[in-house]
Structure formats: C-alpha cells, structure tokens
C-alpha cells in the first residue's frame, strides 16, 4: 500500500490519507488500532486519529465499544453495495472474454445467476472455423452445465437443496441425474474452484467455467469457455484452468469483490 509522506497532510494529501485508511480497514477483518494504521500508512498517529474521528462522525468507520480500535462503518458498506448494484457483469467481463478468446481460441461466455438458471449475457465466438457456443439470452440448466453447477456449489443453500430434491432431466447419456453423484460433483467444484460439463449438455461439447462474485461476496455469475471435447477435455489443461480462474477473479474485482 502506498505510504503517505510530507510535513503537512492537507488538500489532496488529506483525501489520499482518508482513502488509504478506508482501504486498509476494508482489507482487514479484525478491528485495527491507531498505531497499526499509522505504521502501515507511514504517517503519525495524530493525523490518523483526526481522520478517524471525522470518518466516525460520518458513519464511514465504527469504533469498538471496549477498545480504541476501528472497522468499516455502515455508511461505507451501504455505499459499496449501492455502487455494486450499478455495475454490469457483462461490461466488466468484456475485456476478460476477449483475452480468453485471443489466448486460447475458444468461445468465451459470461452468464448471470437467475432463479431458474444461468442466463447467457454475452458470447464471443472462438477462432475455429466451426462455431461452437451458446446464444445470448439462453437459460442454462443448473445440473447439466458447468455454469449451472457453479450456481449450485456457490449459490444459496436453498437452491442447492431444491435442485437436489427435484427430478433431474437427462439432457444426454452423460448428464448427472443422481442427486448423490451431483452432490459429490459440487463438493469437488468447491474444492478446486472451477467446473466442467463434458458431454453433459450436448454430446461433443465441453465447457470450463469459474465463479464470479460481487462486492457482498455473493455468487452472481460465471465466465466460461466452450469448445469441442477435443479441445477442452474432461480434465482441462493447466493453462486453461489458470486463465479461466484469473478471468473470473478479475471480473469479481471489478464488481467490488475483495475475497480470495
């Protein structure tokens, strides 16, 4: 984190110090004392304390009842959520989709989590002469697609319970329709952080997808690559996995997510 230096902190420097204080508090789960903040930001305790008092009065930080330690306040949380609500996952995903297509040549897709499935928002065609992909506006099933399985793994528990208790449609001979087998698959997805659906939605097709989260830490969508099973195998290549996870992480950061 950049250090704030100089004999006087006023004007632009005061704004910079205020922002650095808020960033530091937002990045740490535990309450933070004035001394720790001053050391981390390279300034004096008196300057940090004055800024904290103003932020405290405005509701952007909160102070522990039993100590002189501080954390993010309700107004800052509300501001972040308000901004996050205005962010468009499709817009945030655009450069990631282009990077994925240019790097690997597969069709690149971003989809949004909805109550009844994963809605395809944007698709960039791959570089192959044979087009393999999904149309924007398509609603992908929860149990038979990589994006849908991410929703079951990272979305609300109530959704997972509802789908596991329902009759799962056999889309191809390879679709997972056993609740026990699907539950095991979801556990594997959470352990590794990505999902595939080889020959499960359509014979000959595979999708590699990774989850996207918003500023509140909620699952909101997925970024994915589609191609023939010949080019995205049931166990994808390390480079494919690395790039899809990095792409999903970049979109999540654009939406305000600060987790790992």
VEXMAR-468455 format. One line per field, with one value per residue (C-alpha): residue in three letters; chain; x, y, z. Coordinates in steps of 0.001 Angstrom, whole numbers, plus 500000, padded with zeros to 6 digits. Example, Ala and Ser with C-alpha at 12.3 -4.5 7.8 and 13.67 -1.06 7.14 Angstrom:
% VEXMAR-468455
zator = (ALA|SER)
rotor = (A|A)
c1 = (512300|513670)
c2 = (495500|498940)
c3 = (507800|507140)
END
This chain:
% VEXMAR-468455
zator = (UNK|UNK|UNK|UNK|UNK|UNK|UNK|UNK|UNK|UNK|UNK|UNK|UNK|UNK|UNK|UNK|UNK|UNK|UNK|UNK|UNK|UNK|UNK|UNK|UNK|UNK|UNK|UNK|UNK|UNK|UNK|UNK|UNK|UNK|UNK|UNK|UNK|UNK|UNK|UNK|UNK|UNK|UNK|UNK|UNK|UNK|UNK|UNK|UNK|UNK|UNK|UNK|UNK|UNK|UNK|UNK|UNK|UNK|UNK|UNK|UNK|UNK|UNK|UNK|UNK|UNK|UNK|UNK|UNK|UNK|UNK|UNK|UNK|UNK|UNK|UNK|UNK|UNK|UNK|UNK|UNK|UNK|UNK|UNK|UNK|UNK|UNK|UNK|UNK|UNK|UNK|UNK|UNK|UNK|UNK|UNK|UNK|UNK|UNK|UNK|UNK|UNK|UNK|UNK|UNK|UNK|UNK|UNK|UNK|UNK|UNK|UNK|UNK|UNK|UNK|UNK|UNK|UNK|UNK|UNK|UNK|UNK|UNK|UNK|UNK|UNK|UNK|UNK|UNK|UNK|UNK|UNK|UNK|UNK|UNK|UNK|UNK|UNK|UNK|UNK|UNK|UNK|UNK|UNK|UNK|UNK|UNK|UNK|UNK|UNK|UNK|UNK|UNK|UNK|UNK|UNK|UNK|UNK|UNK|UNK|UNK|UNK|UNK|UNK|UNK|UNK|UNK|UNK|UNK|UNK|UNK|UNK|UNK|UNK|UNK|UNK|UNK|UNK|UNK|UNK|UNK|UNK|UNK|UNK|UNK|UNK|UNK|UNK|UNK|UNK|UNK|UNK|UNK|UNK|UNK|UNK|UNK|UNK|UNK|UNK|UNK|UNK|UNK|UNK|UNK|UNK|UNK|UNK|UNK|UNK|UNK|UNK|UNK|UNK|UNK|UNK|UNK|UNK|UNK|UNK|UNK|UNK|UNK|UNK|UNK|UNK|UNK|UNK|UNK|UNK|UNK|UNK|UNK|UNK|UNK|UNK|UNK|UNK|UNK|UNK|UNK|UNK|UNK|UNK|UNK|UNK|UNK|UNK|UNK|UNK|UNK|UNK|UNK|UNK|UNK|UNK|UNK|UNK|UNK|UNK)
rotor = (A|A|A|A|A|A|A|A|A|A|A|A|A|A|A|A|A|A|A|A|A|A|A|A|A|A|A|A|A|A|A|A|A|A|A|A|A|A|A|A|A|A|A|A|A|A|A|A|A|A|A|A|A|A|A|A|A|A|A|A|A|A|A|A|A|A|A|A|A|A|A|A|A|A|A|A|A|A|A|A|A|A|A|A|A|A|A|A|A|A|A|A|A|A|A|A|A|A|A|A|A|A|A|A|A|A|A|A|A|A|A|A|A|A|A|A|A|A|A|A|A|A|A|A|A|A|A|A|A|A|A|A|A|A|A|A|A|A|A|A|A|A|A|A|A|A|A|A|A|A|A|A|A|A|A|A|A|A|A|A|A|A|A|A|A|A|A|A|A|A|A|A|A|A|A|A|A|A|A|A|A|A|A|A|A|A|A|A|A|A|A|A|A|A|A|A|A|A|A|A|A|A|A|A|A|A|A|A|A|A|A|A|A|A|A|A|A|A|A|A|A|A|A|A|A|A|A|A|A|A|A|A|A|A|A|A|A|A|A|A|A|A|A|A|A|A|A|A|A|A|A|A|A|A|A|A|A|A|A|A)
c1 = (500000|501455|502807|501601|504521|505158|505255|501609|498690|496111|494173|494798|497069|494289|491959|494605|495154|491403|491080|494072|492542|489267|491084|493154|490108|488199|491059|491240|488556|489777|489419|492521|494173|495547|499177|498844|497207|499862|502687|501036|500406|503697|502248|501675|499130|497710|496941|495311|493301|491937|490827|489248|487186|485756|485017|483450|481141|480032|479409|482136|484056|482916|484791|484831|482985|485739|488848|490272|490093|488241|486481|484436|481133|477616|477668|480733|479143|475923|477883|479761|476587|474910|477788|477927|474263|475014|477875|477084|478677|478540|480521|483047|483521|484157|487982|488210|486206|488458|491615|490357|489459|492743|494820|493139|490805|487713|484304|484108|480875|479621|476352|474276|472764|468958|466344|465661|469086|472163|471305|473843|474594|477475|479253|482405|482849|486037|488623|487780|486015|483403|481278|480600|478858|475629|473317|472921|469638|469814|468925|471314|470200|471637|472522|473626|476019|479302|477851|474784|476836|478796|475490|474647|478113|478431|474847|472194|471823|468088|468749|471060|468515|465689|467569|468872|465325|463862|463697|466852|466381|468621|469989|472483|473513|476298|474181|474444|470912|471715|471370|474144|476507|475665|476305|479736|480451|479501|481864|484690|483883|484120|487454|489057|487231|486092|483553|483222|480356|481903|479203|476580|474556|475397|477417|480809|480749|482572|482540|485088|483718|484710|482518|482053|481231|480034|481110|478972|480682|477597|477745|476347|477541|480183|482749|483274|484902|483055|484561|484659|485629|488661|489955|488606|488963|487130|490297|491226|494806|496514|496748|493010|492222|494634|493247|489576|490180|492208|489462|486722|488804|489311|485572|484837|487288|485583|482317|483868|484753|487768|487860|490183)
c2 = (500000|503469|505484|508987|511319|515022|517598|518523|516432|518786|519188|516283|514562|514595|512923|510331|509548|509214|506786|504761|504455|503185|500764|499365|498844|497214|494795|493556|491526|492388|495795|497966|500391|503856|502771|499936|502263|504932|502432|500843|504186|505803|508778|509945|508645|512145|512520|509105|509821|513124|511461|508585|510965|512632|509270|508081|511111|510474|506760|505516|503827|502333|502049|499034|499607|498149|499469|502202|500026|500754|498919|499860|501559|501013|504015|502702|499263|500811|502947|499931|497911|500821|501144|497375|497272|499619|497546|495437|491981|491940|495183|494055|490765|492231|492526|489131|487449|488999|487932|484353|484092|485605|483439|480087|480448|479011|480678|482838|483359|485323|484387|485777|483842|483861|481982|479427|479030|480779|483450|483871|487598|487772|485328|485883|483339|481318|481421|477966|477707|475532|477651|476095|478180|479321|482143|485249|485034|481258|479929|477167|474399|474147|470445|469863|472747|473936|477379|475892|473604|476638|478196|475085|474991|478681|479966|479837|476603|476694|476493|473530|471712|472438|471151|468043|467163|467676|465320|465989|465936|463656|466009|463435|459955|461680|464176|463721|462935|461152|463601|461792|461924|465579|466457|464814|466794|470057|469308|468752|472041|473958|472300|473255|476477|475578|473370|471356|469533|467187|465769|466614|469333|468329|465419|466538|469803|470751|473940|475137|477793|479701|481659|485432|487205|490707|493183|491463|488129|486634|484403|486420|484708|482771|483209|480208|478786|476465|474137|470628|467967|467539|470953|471274|467829|466457|467311|470683|471737|473649|476767|476672|476378|479149|481599|480954|481396|484562|485894|485218|486840|489951|490313|489776|492532|494866|494134|495035|491574|491602|487972|485212)
c3 = (500000|499111|502016|502801|503445|503883|506610|506195|505084|503669|500457|498108|500627|503206|500733|499907|503592|504160|501261|502431|505901|504431|502122|504980|507196|504329|503676|507285|509048|512547|514191|513783|516206|515505|515950|513436|510925|511350|510899|507854|506155|507089|508945|512511|514992|515495|511794|511612|514754|513374|510160|512058|514173|511068|509445|512699|512848|509265|509825|507485|510302|513595|516895|519191|522448|524616|522825|520629|517538|514337|511494|508440|509261|507998|505656|503848|503476|502161|499702|498400|497923|496148|493698|493233|492267|489365|487977|484935|484911|481119|480832|483442|481589|478127|478324|480018|477249|474613|476444|476781|473118|471954|474281|473647|470669|472394|472523|475648|477571|480573|482268|485132|488016|487990|489978|487239|485676|484340|481751|478941|478581|476134|473838|471802|469030|469005|466261|464863|461511|463218|465561|468964|471587|473204|472147|474336|476212|476625|480081|481131|483473|486954|486912|483311|482633|484113|484828|486489|488692|489875|490952|492947|494513|495395|495406|498135|500095|499405|495651|496069|498233|495798|492764|494522|495589|492099|489138|487101|483334|481278|478592|477233|478381|480345|482293|486063|487259|490512|493448|495341|492355|491713|495353|495146|491977|493699|496567|494075|492367|495648|496423|493105|492167|488620|486858|483645|481959|479355|477059|479693|477961|474390|473067|471817|473804|476969|478998|481552|483921|487056|489517|489703|492995|493811|496492|499107|498395|496725|493653|490734|487575|485719|482992|480739|477642|475230|472658|471354|473880|471618|472654|476205|477712|480758|482693|481163|480624|483416|481236|480518|484219|485171|482638|483440|487180|486612|484334|486881|489617|487503|486866|490558|491497|489026|490822|494188|495497|497832|498931|497772)
END
